[in-house]
Structures are given as structure tokens and as C-alpha cells.
Amino acid sequence: MYVCLCRGITDQDIKDAMANGAESYRQIREELDLGTCCGRCAPEAKSIINEELAQIAARISVAA
């Protein structure tokens, strides 16, 4: 699903950036140039990032 129409960034692009080490909206914004045009994508992008962080935390707690 496209999250940022201005830059053509998908939810998978955000998830891939996180899988490659990005840990915050700021890092993803810098890496993908996300949210730097009209900004309408920021709330959805932040939601995706929070969901991914929650899933990562859940996997870590299960592994521990």
C-alpha cells in the first residue's frame, strides 16, 4: 500500500527500512525522504512504525 504518494513510498518500504536498522520516524524520514513534501503521510507512517516496533518488542520478549 502506498503511504506517501508524493515520493512513492509504500508500507513495505518503511518495514524494509526498519528491518535494515531504522528505529524511528526521524531515521526513516531521512532514509526514504518520507513526509518532506506535503506531510499527509506522516500519521500513517508513524502508525506503521509503531506497529512494527510493537511486533519487534513482542518477538524479543518471547525469545527472552
N, C-alpha and C positions, 0 to 999 in steps of 0.2 A: 504494500500500500504506500502511495506517495504521501509523505509527511510535509515536505517542503516543495511546493510546485515551482517556486522561483528558481531553485537550484537543482531540482530533480532528485531530491534525496528521499529514499524510501526508509521504512521502518527497519528493513533488513540492513541497510547501510549503517544505521545507528547501532543495531545489535552487533554487526561486524566490528565497528569501531570499539565497542565495549569489549568484545572478545579479544581484541588486539591491545587492550590495556587502558583505554579511556575509562575514567571513573566518575566523570561529572559532566554536566551540561556545558560548562565552560570549555572543557577539553574537547568535547565533541563539536562544539561550535567552531573552535579553532581548527580542528582537523578537517571538518567537512564544509566549513563556511555556512553552517546552518543558522538560520534566524537572523541573517545580516542584511536581508533585503526589506521585506515588508513586516516580518516578525510574527505573522499569523500562525506560523508553525510551532512557535516556542511552547505553548501549553501542551500540545500533543507530543512533542518531542520530549519534554520533561516527564510526561506521564509514562512514555515508553521507557525512558531511562530509569525511572523509579521502579517500574515493574521488573526490569532486568536486574537491577540491584537487589530487589527482594528475592528474586529467584536464585541469584548467586549466593546471597546470605543463607537461604534455606538449604542449598546444596552443601555449603560449608558446615552448617550446624548438624546436618545429617551425617556428614563424613567424620565429624569430631567425636 
